[in-house]
């Protein structure tokens, strides 16, 4: 698997992980996410906090 780029910012104590859609798809396949989870790559500017309930 490709190494993700870690970029430190002054926005918070944790580094920002720079993933692309290809790496996201590898994660879904590698961990065999169930289709019912409806895992989706976020749009530009979205975060995990923008996820739908559940």
TORKOLNU-303299 format. One record per residue (C-alpha): residue number from 1; residue in three letters; y negated, x negated, z. Coordinates in nm, 2 decimals, decimal comma. Each point is the difference from the previous one (the first is absolute). Layout:
REM residues N
> NUM ALA Y X Z
...
REM end
This chain:
REM residues 54
> 1 UNK 0,00 0,00 0,00
> 2 UNK -0,35 -0,12 -0,07
> 3 UNK -0,21 -0,13 0,28
> 4 UNK -0,28 0,23 0,10
> 5 UNK -0,35 -0,14 0,02
> 6 UNK -0,15 0,01 0,35
> 7 UNK -0,38 0,02 0,01
> 8 UNK -0,18 -0,03 0,33
> 9 UNK -0,30 0,22 0,04
> 10 UNK -0,26 0,06 0,27
> 11 UNK 0,07 0,38 -0,01
> 12 UNK 0,27 -0,03 0,27
> 13 UNK 0,25 -0,22 0,18
> 14 UNK 0,28 0,03 -0,25
> 15 UNK 0,02 -0,16 -0,35
> 16 UNK -0,01 0,23 -0,31
> 17 UNK 0,32 -0,01 -0,20
> 18 UNK -0,07 0,01 -0,38
> 19 UNK 0,29 0,19 -0,16
> 20 UNK 0,03 0,12 -0,35
> 21 UNK 0,19 0,30 -0,13
> 22 UNK 0,30 -0,22 -0,12
> 23 UNK 0,05 -0,14 0,35
> 24 UNK -0,03 0,35 0,14
> 25 UNK 0,28 0,12 -0,23
> 26 UNK 0,22 -0,30 0,10
> 27 UNK -0,05 0,10 0,37
> 28 UNK 0,11 0,36 -0,08
> 29 UNK 0,31 -0,12 -0,19
> 30 UNK 0,09 -0,28 0,24
> 31 UNK -0,01 0,23 0,31
> 32 UNK 0,14 0,30 -0,20
> 33 UNK -0,28 0,24 0,11
> 34 UNK 0,13 0,36 -0,03
> 35 UNK -0,16 0,20 -0,28
> 36 UNK -0,10 0,26 0,26
> 37 UNK -0,24 -0,25 0,15
> 38 UNK -0,21 0,02 -0,31
> 39 UNK -0,13 -0,35 0,05
> 40 UNK -0,30 -0,06 -0,22
> 41 UNK -0,22 -0,31 -0,07
> 42 UNK -0,35 0,08 0,13
> 43 UNK -0,29 0,05 -0,23
> 44 UNK -0,30 -0,24 0,01
> 45 UNK -0,17 0,03 0,34
> 46 UNK 0,27 0,19 0,17
> 47 UNK 0,17 -0,12 0,32
> 48 UNK 0,31 0,11 0,20
> 49 UNK -0,24 0,22 0,20
> 50 UNK -0,06 0,21 -0,31
> 51 UNK 0,37 0,09 -0,02
> 52 UNK 0,10 0,36 0,01
> 53 UNK 0,14 0,14 0,33
> 54 UNK 0,37 -0,07 0,06
REM end
